[in-house]
């Protein structure tokens, strides 16, 4: 069973930056598209960014130009670089991927954006 662990969250001021990491316990993650998904208090989950196994990236309109998703297959890790953060980016951020038979989620990392 693959375990995902997010890290890098924490309180940040508007305009600041954070880099989130999603570390997998096995290399299977390298063969699949990986998503960063966030959930703000009282809101539904929102797909923020996706990176395919080949490195193709896609972003929600709300974060285009500010966030960058990347992956390091040698470390079985996917990153989310978040710049120019806004209060509306406040959420719990989760990494996620699915295989044909399983869906994997990390426990999430909190990102409060506030002055």
Jmol script that loads the backbone (N, CA, C; Angstrom):
load data "model"
ATOM      1  N   UNK A   1       0.846  -1.187   0.000  1.00  0.00           N
ATOM      2  CA  UNK A   1       0.000   0.000   0.000  1.00  0.00           C
ATOM      3  C   UNK A   1       0.885   1.242   0.000  1.00  0.00           C
ATOM      4  N   UNK A   2       0.614   2.159  -0.911  1.00  0.00           N
ATOM      5  CA  UNK A   2       1.407   3.380  -1.017  1.00  0.00           C
ATOM      6  C   UNK A   2       0.891   4.406  -0.024  1.00  0.00           C
ATOM      7  N   UNK A   3       1.778   5.044   0.683  1.00  0.00           N
ATOM      8  CA  UNK A   3       1.438   6.134   1.586  1.00  0.00           C
ATOM      9  C   UNK A   3       1.898   7.450   0.972  1.00  0.00           C
ATOM     10  N   UNK A   4       1.049   8.473   1.086  1.00  0.00           N
ATOM     11  CA  UNK A   4       1.393   9.820   0.640  1.00  0.00           C
ATOM     12  C   UNK A   4       1.456  10.735   1.857  1.00  0.00           C
ATOM     13  N   UNK A   5       2.467  11.580   1.917  1.00  0.00           N
ATOM     14  CA  UNK A   5       2.591  12.529   3.013  1.00  0.00           C
ATOM     15  C   UNK A   5       2.911  13.902   2.447  1.00  0.00           C
ATOM     16  N   UNK A   6       2.012  14.854   2.728  1.00  0.00           N
ATOM     17  CA  UNK A   6       2.260  16.238   2.322  1.00  0.00           C
ATOM     18  C   UNK A   6       3.024  16.971   3.419  1.00  0.00           C
ATOM     19  N   UNK A   7       3.806  17.941   3.025  1.00  0.00           N
ATOM     20  CA  UNK A   7       4.509  18.798   3.974  1.00  0.00           C
ATOM     21  C   UNK A   7       4.722  20.167   3.331  1.00  0.00           C
ATOM     22  N   UNK A   8       5.115  21.121   4.161  1.00  0.00           N
ATOM     23  CA  UNK A   8       5.445  22.441   3.655  1.00  0.00           C
ATOM     24  C   UNK A   8       4.398  23.505   3.900  1.00  0.00           C
ATOM     25  N   UNK A   9       3.260  23.107   4.452  1.00  0.00           N
ATOM     26  CA  UNK A   9       2.218  24.085   4.745  1.00  0.00           C
ATOM     27  C   UNK A   9       2.572  24.937   5.953  1.00  0.00           C
ATOM     28  N   UNK A  10       1.749  25.941   6.184  1.00  0.00           N
ATOM     29  CA  UNK A  10       1.962  26.832   7.313  1.00  0.00           C
ATOM     30  C   UNK A  10       1.431  28.210   7.024  1.00  0.00           C
ATOM     31  N   UNK A  11       1.378  29.026   8.067  1.00  0.00           N
ATOM     32  CA  UNK A  11       0.856  30.388   7.942  1.00  0.00           C
ATOM     33  C   UNK A  11       1.773  31.223   7.060  1.00  0.00           C
ATOM     34  N   UNK A  12       1.175  31.929   6.113  1.00  0.00           N
ATOM     35  CA  UNK A  12       1.935  32.798   5.214  1.00  0.00           C
ATOM     36  C   UNK A  12       1.139  34.078   4.982  1.00  0.00           C
ATOM     37  N   UNK A  13       1.849  35.167   4.808  1.00  0.00           N
ATOM     38  CA  UNK A  13       1.187  36.440   4.553  1.00  0.00           C
ATOM     39  C   UNK A  13       0.771  36.556   3.095  1.00  0.00           C
ATOM     40  N   UNK A  14      -0.242  37.334   2.824  1.00  0.00           N
ATOM     41  CA  UNK A  14      -0.606  37.586   1.414  1.00  0.00           C
ATOM     42  C   UNK A  14       0.605  38.088   0.632  1.00  0.00           C
ATOM     43  N   UNK A  15       0.770  37.560  -0.566  1.00  0.00           N
ATOM     44  CA  UNK A  15       1.923  37.898  -1.388  1.00  0.00           C
ATOM     45  C   UNK A  15       3.103  36.994  -1.186  1.00  0.00           C
ATOM     46  N   UNK A  16       3.045  36.158  -0.169  1.00  0.00           N
ATOM     47  CA  UNK A  16       4.155  35.268   0.130  1.00  0.00           C
ATOM     48  C   UNK A  16       4.142  34.006  -0.719  1.00  0.00           C
ATOM     49  N   UNK A  17       5.122  33.144  -0.428  1.00  0.00           N
ATOM     50  CA  UNK A  17       5.301  31.904  -1.175  1.00  0.00           C
ATOM     51  C   UNK A  17       5.471  30.726  -0.232  1.00  0.00           C
ATOM     52  N   UNK A  18       5.067  29.565  -0.720  1.00  0.00           N
ATOM     53  CA  UNK A  18       5.303  28.295  -0.036  1.00  0.00           C
ATOM     54  C   UNK A  18       5.565  27.237  -1.094  1.00  0.00           C
ATOM     55  N   UNK A  19       6.324  26.216  -0.700  1.00  0.00           N
ATOM     56  CA  UNK A  19       6.469  25.038  -1.554  1.00  0.00           C
ATOM     57  C   UNK A  19       5.980  23.819  -0.781  1.00  0.00           C
ATOM     58  N   UNK A  20       4.943  23.205  -1.315  1.00  0.00           N
ATOM     59  CA  UNK A  20       4.410  21.982  -0.737  1.00  0.00           C
ATOM     60  C   UNK A  20       5.085  20.776  -1.381  1.00  0.00           C
ATOM     61  N   UNK A  21       5.269  19.740  -0.582  1.00  0.00           N
ATOM     62  CA  UNK A  21       5.833  18.489  -1.076  1.00  0.00           C
ATOM     63  C   UNK A  21       4.856  17.353  -0.804  1.00  0.00           C
ATOM     64  N   UNK A  22       4.811  16.403  -1.713  1.00  0.00           N
ATOM     65  CA  UNK A  22       4.029  15.190  -1.556  1.00  0.00           C
ATOM     66  C   UNK A  22       4.972  14.022  -1.780  1.00  0.00           C
ATOM     67  N   UNK A  23       5.341  13.372  -0.698  1.00  0.00           N
ATOM     68  CA  UNK A  23       6.287  12.266  -0.778  1.00  0.00           C
ATOM     69  C   UNK A  23       5.532  10.947  -0.727  1.00  0.00           C
ATOM     70  N   UNK A  24       5.838  10.082  -1.670  1.00  0.00           N
ATOM     71  CA  UNK A  24       5.212   8.759  -1.728  1.00  0.00           C
ATOM     72  C   UNK A  24       6.169   7.708  -1.180  1.00  0.00           C
ATOM     73  N   UNK A  25       5.581   6.662  -0.593  1.00  0.00           N
ATOM     74  CA  UNK A  25       6.411   5.603   0.000  1.00  0.00           C
ATOM     75  C   UNK A  25       6.935   4.628  -1.031  1.00  0.00           C
ATOM     76  N   UNK A  26       6.442   4.741  -2.263  1.00  0.00           N
ATOM     77  CA  UNK A  26       6.912   3.852  -3.314  1.00  0.00           C
ATOM     78  C   UNK A  26       6.985   4.558  -4.645  1.00  0.00           C
ATOM     79  N   UNK A  27       7.649   3.941  -5.584  1.00  0.00           N
ATOM     80  CA  UNK A  27       7.869   4.576  -6.882  1.00  0.00           C
ATOM     81  C   UNK A  27       6.678   4.472  -7.829  1.00  0.00           C
ATOM     82  N   UNK A  28       5.624   3.777  -7.421  1.00  0.00           N
ATOM     83  CA  UNK A  28       4.458   3.642  -8.288  1.00  0.00           C
ATOM     84  C   UNK A  28       3.892   4.997  -8.682  1.00  0.00           C
ATOM     85  N   UNK A  29       4.049   5.982  -7.804  1.00  0.00           N
ATOM     86  CA  UNK A  29       3.507   7.317  -8.099  1.00  0.00           C
ATOM     87  C   UNK A  29       4.087   7.874  -9.391  1.00  0.00           C
ATOM     88  N   UNK A  30       5.301   7.470  -9.734  1.00  0.00           N
ATOM     89  CA  UNK A  30       5.975   8.029 -10.909  1.00  0.00           C
ATOM     90  C   UNK A  30       5.302   7.623 -12.221  1.00  0.00           C
ATOM     91  N   UNK A  31       4.465   6.616 -12.176  1.00  0.00           N
ATOM     92  CA  UNK A  31       3.819   6.108 -13.391  1.00  0.00           C
ATOM     93  C   UNK A  31       2.449   6.720 -13.645  1.00  0.00           C
ATOM     94  N   UNK A  32       2.025   7.638 -12.758  1.00  0.00           N
ATOM     95  CA  UNK A  32       0.657   8.157 -12.843  1.00  0.00           C
ATOM     96  C   UNK A  32       0.616   9.679 -12.763  1.00  0.00           C
ATOM     97  N   UNK A  33      -0.486  10.215 -13.265  1.00  0.00           N
ATOM     98  CA  UNK A  33      -0.756  11.630 -13.052  1.00  0.00           C
ATOM     99  C   UNK A  33      -1.027  11.863 -11.564  1.00  0.00           C
ATOM    100  N   UNK A  34      -0.553  12.976 -11.074  1.00  0.00           N
ATOM    101  CA  UNK A  34      -0.746  13.341  -9.663  1.00  0.00           C
ATOM    102  C   UNK A  34      -1.430  14.705  -9.595  1.00  0.00           C
ATOM    103  N   UNK A  35      -2.361  14.808  -8.680  1.00  0.00           N
ATOM    104  CA  UNK A  35      -3.128  16.039  -8.501  1.00  0.00           C
ATOM    105  C   UNK A  35      -2.840  16.679  -7.156  1.00  0.00           C
ATOM    106  N   UNK A  36      -2.864  17.998  -7.149  1.00  0.00           N
ATOM    107  CA  UNK A  36      -2.998  18.739  -5.895  1.00  0.00           C
ATOM    108  C   UNK A  36      -4.431  19.250  -5.840  1.00  0.00           C
ATOM    109  N   UNK A  37      -5.090  18.972  -4.750  1.00  0.00           N
ATOM    110  CA  UNK A  37      -6.487  19.337  -4.543  1.00  0.00           C
ATOM    111  C   UNK A  37      -6.568  20.081  -3.218  1.00  0.00           C
ATOM    112  N   UNK A  38      -7.387  21.110  -3.180  1.00  0.00           N
ATOM    113  CA  UNK A  38      -7.517  21.859  -1.928  1.00  0.00           C
ATOM    114  C   UNK A  38      -8.973  21.944  -1.508  1.00  0.00           C
ATOM    115  N   UNK A  39      -9.155  22.126  -0.211  1.00  0.00           N
ATOM    116  CA  UNK A  39     -10.493  22.306   0.332  1.00  0.00           C
ATOM    117  C   UNK A  39     -10.459  23.422   1.357  1.00  0.00           C
ATOM    118  N   UNK A  40     -11.156  24.490   1.030  1.00  0.00           N
ATOM    119  CA  UNK A  40     -11.278  25.614   1.944  1.00  0.00           C
ATOM    120  C   UNK A  40     -12.399  25.334   2.939  1.00  0.00           C
ATOM    121  N   UNK A  41     -12.364  25.988   4.092  1.00  0.00           N
ATOM    122  CA  UNK A  41     -13.414  25.767   5.095  1.00  0.00           C
ATOM    123  C   UNK A  41     -14.804  26.018   4.524  1.00  0.00           C
ATOM    124  N   UNK A  42     -15.681  25.049   4.682  1.00  0.00           N
ATOM    125  CA  UNK A  42     -17.049  25.203   4.210  1.00  0.00           C
ATOM    126  C   UNK A  42     -17.237  25.102   2.717  1.00  0.00           C
ATOM    127  N   UNK A  43     -16.174  24.747   1.998  1.00  0.00           N
ATOM    128  CA  UNK A  43     -16.243  24.680   0.540  1.00  0.00           C
ATOM    129  C   UNK A  43     -16.005  23.253   0.046  1.00  0.00           C
ATOM    130  N   UNK A  44     -16.343  23.029  -1.220  1.00  0.00           N
ATOM    131  CA  UNK A  44     -16.047  21.742  -1.841  1.00  0.00           C
ATOM    132  C   UNK A  44     -14.578  21.688  -2.246  1.00  0.00           C
ATOM    133  N   UNK A  45     -14.107  20.481  -2.448  1.00  0.00           N
ATOM    134  CA  UNK A  45     -12.730  20.311  -2.903  1.00  0.00           C
ATOM    135  C   UNK A  45     -12.569  20.883  -4.302  1.00  0.00           C
ATOM    136  N   UNK A  46     -11.392  21.439  -4.548  1.00  0.00           N
ATOM    137  CA  UNK A  46     -11.079  22.070  -5.838  1.00  0.00           C
ATOM    138  C   UNK A  46      -9.780  21.483  -6.367  1.00  0.00           C
ATOM    139  N   UNK A  47      -9.805  21.043  -7.621  1.00  0.00           N
ATOM    140  CA  UNK A  47      -8.587  20.576  -8.275  1.00  0.00           C
ATOM    141  C   UNK A  47      -7.739  21.789  -8.618  1.00  0.00           C
ATOM    142  N   UNK A  48      -6.526  21.825  -8.089  1.00  0.00           N
ATOM    143  CA  UNK A  48      -5.659  22.983  -8.242  1.00  0.00           C
ATOM    144  C   UNK A  48      -4.673  22.784  -9.395  1.00  0.00           C
ATOM    145  N   UNK A  49      -4.045  21.625  -9.435  1.00  0.00           N
ATOM    146  CA  UNK A  49      -3.008  21.387 -10.445  1.00  0.00           C
ATOM    147  C   UNK A  49      -2.834  19.891 -10.647  1.00  0.00           C
ATOM    148  N   UNK A  50      -2.432  19.535 -11.871  1.00  0.00           N
ATOM    149  CA  UNK A  50      -2.184  18.150 -12.241  1.00  0.00           C
ATOM    150  C   UNK A  50      -0.877  18.072 -13.019  1.00  0.00           C
ATOM    151  N   UNK A  51      -0.115  17.014 -12.767  1.00  0.00           N
ATOM    152  CA  UNK A  51       1.062  16.731 -13.576  1.00  0.00           C
ATOM    153  C   UNK A  51       0.987  15.280 -14.027  1.00  0.00           C
ATOM    154  N   UNK A  52       1.154  15.057 -15.324  1.00  0.00           N
ATOM    155  CA  UNK A  52       1.114  13.690 -15.842  1.00  0.00           C
ATOM    156  C   UNK A  52       2.453  12.999 -15.614  1.00  0.00           C
ATOM    157  N   UNK A  53       2.489  11.703 -15.874  1.00  0.00           N
ATOM    158  CA  UNK A  53       3.739  10.958 -15.736  1.00  0.00           C
ATOM    159  C   UNK A  53       4.797  11.478 -16.709  1.00  0.00           C
ATOM    160  N   UNK A  54       4.346  12.054 -17.808  1.00  0.00           N
ATOM    161  CA  UNK A  54       5.272  12.604 -18.784  1.00  0.00           C
ATOM    162  C   UNK A  54       5.670  14.041 -18.525  1.00  0.00           C
ATOM    163  N   UNK A  55       5.058  14.647 -17.500  1.00  0.00           N
ATOM    164  CA  UNK A  55       5.445  16.005 -17.123  1.00  0.00           C
ATOM    165  C   UNK A  55       4.534  17.110 -17.641  1.00  0.00           C
ATOM    166  N   UNK A  56       3.452  16.750 -18.325  1.00  0.00           N
ATOM    167  CA  UNK A  56       2.491  17.760 -18.776  1.00  0.00           C
ATOM    168  C   UNK A  56       1.739  18.306 -17.571  1.00  0.00           C
ATOM    169  N   UNK A  57       1.558  19.623 -17.568  1.00  0.00           N
ATOM    170  CA  UNK A  57       0.968  20.287 -16.404  1.00  0.00           C
ATOM    171  C   UNK A  57      -0.341  20.976 -16.773  1.00  0.00           C
ATOM    172  N   UNK A  58      -1.233  21.046 -15.802  1.00  0.00           N
ATOM    173  CA  UNK A  58      -2.492  21.756 -15.987  1.00  0.00           C
ATOM    174  C   UNK A  58      -2.863  22.410 -14.659  1.00  0.00           C
ATOM    175  N   UNK A  59      -3.528  23.567 -14.768  1.00  0.00           N
ATOM    176  CA  UNK A  59      -3.824  24.337 -13.568  1.00  0.00           C
ATOM    177  C   UNK A  59      -5.268  24.854 -13.595  1.00  0.00           C
ATOM    178  N   UNK A  60      -5.829  25.047 -12.416  1.00  0.00           N
ATOM    179  CA  UNK A  60      -7.080  25.770 -12.298  1.00  0.00           C
ATOM    180  C   UNK A  60      -6.847  27.220 -12.694  1.00  0.00           C
ATOM    181  N   UNK A  61      -7.866  27.837 -13.268  1.00  0.00           N
ATOM    182  CA  UNK A  61      -7.728  29.239 -13.686  1.00  0.00           C
ATOM    183  C   UNK A  61      -7.339  30.132 -12.507  1.00  0.00           C
ATOM    184  N   UNK A  62      -7.810  29.776 -11.320  1.00  0.00           N
ATOM    185  CA  UNK A  62      -7.583  30.619 -10.151  1.00  0.00           C
ATOM    186  C   UNK A  62      -6.120  30.674  -9.715  1.00  0.00           C
ATOM    187  N   UNK A  63      -5.296  29.728 -10.183  1.00  0.00           N
ATOM    188  CA  UNK A  63      -3.896  29.691  -9.752  1.00  0.00           C
ATOM    189  C   UNK A  63      -2.918  29.811 -10.916  1.00  0.00           C
ATOM    190  N   UNK A  64      -3.395  29.869 -12.144  1.00  0.00           N
ATOM    191  CA  UNK A  64      -2.500  29.975 -13.299  1.00  0.00           C
ATOM    192  C   UNK A  64      -1.614  31.197 -13.174  1.00  0.00           C
ATOM    193  N   UNK A  65      -0.348  31.000 -13.458  1.00  0.00           N
ATOM    194  CA  UNK A  65       0.615  32.082 -13.378  1.00  0.00           C
ATOM    195  C   UNK A  65       1.189  32.302 -12.000  1.00  0.00           C
ATOM    196  N   UNK A  66       0.601  31.644 -10.992  1.00  0.00           N
ATOM    197  CA  UNK A  66       1.098  31.796  -9.619  1.00  0.00           C
ATOM    198  C   UNK A  66       1.643  30.491  -9.046  1.00  0.00           C
ATOM    199  N   UNK A  67       1.062  29.377  -9.431  1.00  0.00           N
ATOM    200  CA  UNK A  67       1.455  28.075  -8.898  1.00  0.00           C
ATOM    201  C   UNK A  67       2.193  27.286  -9.979  1.00  0.00           C
ATOM    202  N   UNK A  68       3.121  26.443  -9.528  1.00  0.00           N
ATOM    203  CA  UNK A  68       3.837  25.555 -10.455  1.00  0.00           C
ATOM    204  C   UNK A  68       3.943  24.164  -9.833  1.00  0.00           C
ATOM    205  N   UNK A  69       3.481  23.162 -10.564  1.00  0.00           N
ATOM    206  CA  UNK A  69       3.575  21.781 -10.112  1.00  0.00           C
ATOM    207  C   UNK A  69       4.768  21.133 -10.796  1.00  0.00           C
ATOM    208  N   UNK A  70       5.483  20.303 -10.061  1.00  0.00           N
ATOM    209  CA  UNK A  70       6.629  19.607 -10.628  1.00  0.00           C
ATOM    210  C   UNK A  70       6.794  18.261  -9.922  1.00  0.00           C
ATOM    211  N   UNK A  71       7.664  17.440 -10.480  1.00  0.00           N
ATOM    212  CA  UNK A  71       7.886  16.140  -9.851  1.00  0.00           C
ATOM    213  C   UNK A  71       9.349  15.757  -9.957  1.00  0.00           C
ATOM    214  N   UNK A  72       9.794  15.006  -8.958  1.00  0.00           N
ATOM    215  CA  UNK A  72      11.156  14.474  -8.930  1.00  0.00           C
ATOM    216  C   UNK A  72      11.027  12.962  -8.763  1.00  0.00           C
ATOM    217  N   UNK A  73      11.122  12.251  -9.857  1.00  0.00           N
ATOM    218  CA  UNK A  73      10.895  10.806  -9.815  1.00  0.00           C
ATOM    219  C   UNK A  73      11.967  10.079  -8.997  1.00  0.00           C
ATOM    220  N   UNK A  74      13.153  10.618  -8.920  1.00  0.00           N
ATOM    221  CA  UNK A  74      14.205   9.982  -8.121  1.00  0.00           C
ATOM    222  C   UNK A  74      13.841   9.983  -6.642  1.00  0.00           C
ATOM    223  N   UNK A  75      13.003  10.957  -6.248  1.00  0.00           N
ATOM    224  CA  UNK A  75      12.593  11.079  -4.846  1.00  0.00           C
ATOM    225  C   UNK A  75      11.147  10.650  -4.621  1.00  0.00           C
ATOM    226  N   UNK A  76      10.471  10.181  -5.673  1.00  0.00           N
ATOM    227  CA  UNK A  76       9.048   9.795  -5.558  1.00  0.00           C
ATOM    228  C   UNK A  76       8.229  10.926  -4.948  1.00  0.00           C
ATOM    229  N   UNK A  77       8.486  12.139  -5.396  1.00  0.00           N
ATOM    230  CA  UNK A  77       7.905  13.330  -4.772  1.00  0.00           C
ATOM    231  C   UNK A  77       7.351  14.269  -5.827  1.00  0.00           C
ATOM    232  N   UNK A  78       6.209  14.865  -5.497  1.00  0.00           N
ATOM    233  CA  UNK A  78       5.586  15.889  -6.334  1.00  0.00           C
ATOM    234  C   UNK A  78       5.520  17.172  -5.507  1.00  0.00           C
ATOM    235  N   UNK A  79       5.793  18.280  -6.169  1.00  0.00           N
ATOM    236  CA  UNK A  79       5.848  19.569  -5.488  1.00  0.00           C
ATOM    237  C   UNK A  79       4.764  20.506  -6.019  1.00  0.00           C
ATOM    238  N   UNK A  80       4.405  21.469  -5.176  1.00  0.00           N
ATOM    239  CA  UNK A  80       3.545  22.560  -5.616  1.00  0.00           C
ATOM    240  C   UNK A  80       4.162  23.853  -5.095  1.00  0.00           C
ATOM    241  N   UNK A  81       4.766  24.604  -6.009  1.00  0.00           N
ATOM    242  CA  UNK A  81       5.312  25.919  -5.665  1.00  0.00           C
ATOM    243  C   UNK A  81       4.194  26.933  -5.778  1.00  0.00           C
ATOM    244  N   UNK A  82       3.924  27.636  -4.699  1.00  0.00           N
ATOM    245  CA  UNK A  82       2.826  28.591  -4.656  1.00  0.00           C
ATOM    246  C   UNK A  82       3.402  29.983  -4.395  1.00  0.00           C
ATOM    247  N   UNK A  83       3.191  30.881  -5.342  1.00  0.00           N
ATOM    248  CA  UNK A  83       3.684  32.251  -5.234  1.00  0.00           C
ATOM    249  C   UNK A  83       2.511  33.226  -5.233  1.00  0.00           C
ATOM    250  N   UNK A  84       2.784  34.449  -4.807  1.00  0.00           N
ATOM    251  CA  UNK A  84       1.761  35.502  -4.787  1.00  0.00           C
ATOM    252  C   UNK A  84       0.481  35.008  -4.122  1.00  0.00           C
ATOM    253  N   UNK A  85       0.638  34.403  -2.975  1.00  0.00           N
ATOM    254  CA  UNK A  85      -0.522  33.804  -2.302  1.00  0.00           C
ATOM    255  C   UNK A  85      -1.526  34.861  -1.886  1.00  0.00           C
ATOM    256  N   UNK A  86      -2.796  34.471  -1.957  1.00  0.00           N
ATOM    257  CA  UNK A  86      -3.921  35.335  -1.620  1.00  0.00           C
ATOM    258  C   UNK A  86      -4.710  34.714  -0.468  1.00  0.00           C
ATOM    259  N   UNK A  87      -5.458  35.519   0.265  1.00  0.00           N
ATOM    260  CA  UNK A  87      -6.284  34.936   1.340  1.00  0.00           C
ATOM    261  C   UNK A  87      -7.221  33.841   0.832  1.00  0.00           C
ATOM    262  N   UNK A  88      -7.680  33.963  -0.401  1.00  0.00           N
ATOM    263  CA  UNK A  88      -8.591  32.950  -0.945  1.00  0.00           C
ATOM    264  C   UNK A  88      -7.891  31.645  -1.286  1.00  0.00           C
ATOM    265  N   UNK A  89      -6.568  31.589  -1.153  1.00  0.00           N
ATOM    266  CA  UNK A  89      -5.842  30.328  -1.309  1.00  0.00           C
ATOM    267  C   UNK A  89      -5.832  29.522  -0.009  1.00  0.00           C
ATOM    268  N   UNK A  90      -6.356  30.113   1.048  1.00  0.00           N
ATOM    269  CA  UNK A  90      -6.417  29.412   2.327  1.00  0.00           C
ATOM    270  C   UNK A  90      -7.220  28.121   2.197  1.00  0.00           C
ATOM    271  N   UNK A  91      -6.606  27.004   2.577  1.00  0.00           N
ATOM    272  CA  UNK A  91      -7.252  25.698   2.422  1.00  0.00           C
ATOM    273  C   UNK A  91      -6.351  24.622   3.010  1.00  0.00           C
ATOM    274  N   UNK A  92      -6.898  23.432   3.099  1.00  0.00           N
ATOM    275  CA  UNK A  92      -6.080  22.238   3.307  1.00  0.00           C
ATOM    276  C   UNK A  92      -5.744  21.702   1.917  1.00  0.00           C
ATOM    277  N   UNK A  93      -4.480  21.447   1.687  1.00  0.00           N
ATOM    278  CA  UNK A  93      -4.005  20.976   0.388  1.00  0.00           C
ATOM    279  C   UNK A  93      -3.659  19.488   0.479  1.00  0.00           C
ATOM    280  N   UNK A  94      -4.191  18.736  -0.479  1.00  0.00           N
ATOM    281  CA  UNK A  94      -3.997  17.293  -0.528  1.00  0.00           C
ATOM    282  C   UNK A  94      -3.339  16.908  -1.850  1.00  0.00           C
ATOM    283  N   UNK A  95      -2.494  15.906  -1.804  1.00  0.00           N
ATOM    284  CA  UNK A  95      -2.064  15.293  -3.055  1.00  0.00           C
ATOM    285  C   UNK A  95      -2.825  13.984  -3.232  1.00  0.00           C
ATOM    286  N   UNK A  96      -2.965  13.589  -4.474  1.00  0.00           N
ATOM    287  CA  UNK A  96      -3.862  12.488  -4.828  1.00  0.00           C
ATOM    288  C   UNK A  96      -3.433  11.893  -6.155  1.00  0.00           C
ATOM    289  N   UNK A  97      -3.525  10.572  -6.256  1.00  0.00           N
ATOM    290  CA  UNK A  97      -3.450   9.923  -7.562  1.00  0.00           C
ATOM    291  C   UNK A  97      -4.241   8.631  -7.515  1.00  0.00           C
ATOM    292  N   UNK A  98      -4.586   8.156  -8.700  1.00  0.00           N
ATOM    293  CA  UNK A  98      -5.386   6.940  -8.820  1.00  0.00           C
ATOM    294  C   UNK A  98      -4.738   5.985  -9.800  1.00  0.00           C
ATOM    295  N   UNK A  99      -4.816   4.706  -9.448  1.00  0.00           N
ATOM    296  CA  UNK A  99      -4.486   3.661 -10.397  1.00  0.00           C
ATOM    297  C   UNK A  99      -5.792   3.021 -10.856  1.00  0.00           C
ATOM    298  N   UNK A 100      -5.713   1.969 -11.617  1.00  0.00           N
ATOM    299  CA  UNK A 100      -6.933   1.290 -12.057  1.00  0.00           C
ATOM    300  C   UNK A 100      -7.703   0.728 -10.859  1.00  0.00           C
ATOM    301  N   UNK A 101      -7.014   0.318  -9.838  1.00  0.00           N
ATOM    302  CA  UNK A 101      -7.666  -0.388  -8.730  1.00  0.00           C
ATOM    303  C   UNK A 101      -7.686   0.390  -7.417  1.00  0.00           C
ATOM    304  N   UNK A 102      -6.918   1.448  -7.298  1.00  0.00           N
ATOM    305  CA  UNK A 102      -6.839   2.159  -6.020  1.00  0.00           C
ATOM    306  C   UNK A 102      -6.777   3.670  -6.220  1.00  0.00           C
ATOM    307  N   UNK A 103      -7.228   4.373  -5.188  1.00  0.00           N
ATOM    308  CA  UNK A 103      -7.090   5.823  -5.118  1.00  0.00           C
ATOM    309  C   UNK A 103      -6.319   6.158  -3.861  1.00  0.00           C
ATOM    310  N   UNK A 104      -5.357   7.070  -3.987  1.00  0.00           N
ATOM    311  CA  UNK A 104      -4.483   7.394  -2.868  1.00  0.00           C
ATOM    312  C   UNK A 104      -4.573   8.876  -2.530  1.00  0.00           C
ATOM    313  N   UNK A 105      -4.694   9.144  -1.257  1.00  0.00           N
ATOM    314  CA  UNK A 105      -4.744  10.514  -0.733  1.00  0.00           C
ATOM    315  C   UNK A 105      -3.733  10.653   0.394  1.00  0.00           C
ATOM    316  N   UNK A 106      -3.149  11.830   0.508  1.00  0.00           N
ATOM    317  CA  UNK A 106      -2.386  12.156   1.694  1.00  0.00           C
ATOM    318  C   UNK A 106      -3.307  12.737   2.743  1.00  0.00           C
ATOM    319  N   UNK A 107      -2.807  12.933   3.973  1.00  0.00           N
ATOM    320  CA  UNK A 107      -3.634  13.481   5.058  1.00  0.00           C
ATOM    321  C   UNK A 107      -3.869  14.975   4.936  1.00  0.00           C
ATOM    322  N   UNK A 108      -3.120  15.645   4.058  1.00  0.00           N
ATOM    323  CA  UNK A 108      -3.311  17.080   3.837  1.00  0.00           C
ATOM    324  C   UNK A 108      -2.362  17.932   4.662  1.00  0.00           C
ATOM    325  N   UNK A 109      -2.149  19.128   4.166  1.00  0.00           N
ATOM    326  CA  UNK A 109      -1.349  20.119   4.896  1.00  0.00           C
ATOM    327  C   UNK A 109      -2.073  21.457   4.822  1.00  0.00           C
ATOM    328  N   UNK A 110      -2.126  22.143   5.952  1.00  0.00           N
ATOM    329  CA  UNK A 110      -2.910  23.381   6.028  1.00  0.00           C
ATOM    330  C   UNK A 110      -2.089  24.569   5.547  1.00  0.00           C
ATOM    331  N   UNK A 111      -2.756  25.408   4.779  1.00  0.00           N
ATOM    332  CA  UNK A 111      -2.130  26.644   4.296  1.00  0.00           C
ATOM    333  C   UNK A 111      -3.066  27.809   4.615  1.00  0.00           C
ATOM    334  N   UNK A 112      -2.847  28.468   5.734  1.00  0.00           N
ATOM    335  CA  UNK A 112      -3.592  29.701   6.015  1.00  0.00           C
ATOM    336  C   UNK A 112      -2.846  30.901   5.447  1.00  0.00           C
ATOM    337  N   UNK A 113      -3.537  31.718   4.686  1.00  0.00           N
ATOM    338  CA  UNK A 113      -2.941  32.935   4.123  1.00  0.00           C
ATOM    339  C   UNK A 113      -3.612  34.123   4.797  1.00  0.00           C
ATOM    340  N   UNK A 114      -2.848  34.794   5.628  1.00  0.00           N
ATOM    341  CA  UNK A 114      -3.430  35.871   6.426  1.00  0.00           C
ATOM    342  C   UNK A 114      -2.338  36.801   6.914  1.00  0.00           C
ATOM    343  N   UNK A 115      -2.718  38.071   7.057  1.00  0.00           N
ATOM    344  CA  UNK A 115      -1.775  39.034   7.619  1.00  0.00           C
ATOM    345  C   UNK A 115      -1.968  39.145   9.126  1.00  0.00           C
TER     346      UNK A 115
END
end "model"
wireframe off; spacefill off
backbone 0.3
color backbone group
